[in-house]
Amino acid sequence: MTFDEEWGFATRAVRAGQQRTNEGEHSEAIFPTSSYVFRSAAEAAARFGGTEPGNIYSRFTNPTVRTFEQRLAALEGGQACVATASGMAAILATCLGLLKAGDHIVSSRAIFGTTTVFFTNYMARFGVETTFVSLSDTAAWAAAVRPNTRLFFLETPSNPLGEIGDIAALAEIAHAHGALLAVDNVYATPVMQRPLELGADIVIHSATKYIDGQGRALGGAVIGDAEKVGKDVFGVVRTAGPSMSPFNAWIFLKGLETLKLRMRAHCESALAMARWLETQPGVARVYYPGLESHPQHELAKRQLSGGFGGVLAFEVEGGREAAWRVIDNTRMMSITANLGDAKTTITHPATTTHGRLTPEQKADAGIAEGLIRVSVGLEDVADLQADLSRGLGA
Ligand SMILES: *Cc1c(COP(=O)(O)O)cnc(C)c1O
């Protein structure tokens, strides 16, 4: 038993998956080993032959990685979890495990930039085409379906504008056409949103973001049922090799222990910052699903519980020059494209994360030259406001 089904979320986050060794360690152990020793030739043969369970090699299984996988599966409500070397490796393993040449993906346009590049430049080379649609236009998803559509892919809330996709409605459309729904749950985390409970088939994480929460390590995970994830996705990871290191797994499983507390703090501060920004001179618009002014605030309230995430965006009057002035006048916030860190980060999407888009694509995606994204960390809100005020007033 890796956890008690009766346990609540916070208890699972602290205790699920731990298996103590006979040393009686309180905190989880790290197992930095590439292979495992067998008691006999017959045992080795049985393990390799699959007639006896047990560790063989850390590309396949590792006890520290397994603890992380079982803990995250318990939080997302999935039968199986496969940890990967990065969030992109989780997306790669999902596609290789569940798709084949000739299949078709319908994807939200508002996804992580590298995921767009992966679909259009790499999956396409192996015969898998992708159609991009608006996250919030549910009818567009249905219209984009082809007889060979096998996967719907989305992120909600989206980056950086906090657009919301209706997971339950899109799961219904996907399933009516024999396709699977994969949700990249990086922004909401299982603390606020559990896509499997809403009908999704696959949940994807970049553990690099909030699961670590302190910007130390790269990792990812895929969560779902025993067949699709436990067999098909796991098969890709153990064969192709984008496995998670046990050191990183240890960082992430300790991160899960404080995830709920941290997310609550990120959400509270982000909402306070969003409300404050709405009152600031020179700010044309604030994008945050927790604001009443957000066009999908009602759906966000229904789908997310306990908060609306730690990422917000706002548009300043005066275009790129004004946006860069705000960024360059900060003295504390980190000018970096990462997010989900205890340290607040500030980014100019039009010239960084979305810099590769054409002007038309930027306009389509709502990435204006005056747009600034802030991933609100765990510092005092008053200090964050003071840091932004300098550039806003300039
Ligand atoms: C960062 C990120 C990824 C990719 O994760 P890596 O760990 O950087 O490979 C995927 N999706 C979202 C939403 C992300 O923010």
The ligand as an ORCA input file, in Angstrom:
! r2SCAN-3c Opt
* xyz 0 1
  C       7.998     24.664    -18.768
  C       6.805     24.074    -19.350
  C       6.881     22.903    -20.127
  C       8.184     22.224    -20.444
  O       8.821     21.763    -19.302
  P      10.425     21.596    -19.167
  O      10.555     20.997    -17.818
  O      11.020     22.960    -19.319
  O      10.843     20.683    -20.267
  C       5.704     22.383    -20.619
  N       4.522     22.978    -20.382
  C       4.423     24.103    -19.649
  C       3.085     24.685    -19.406
  C       5.550     24.683    -19.106
  O       5.447     25.812    -18.395
*
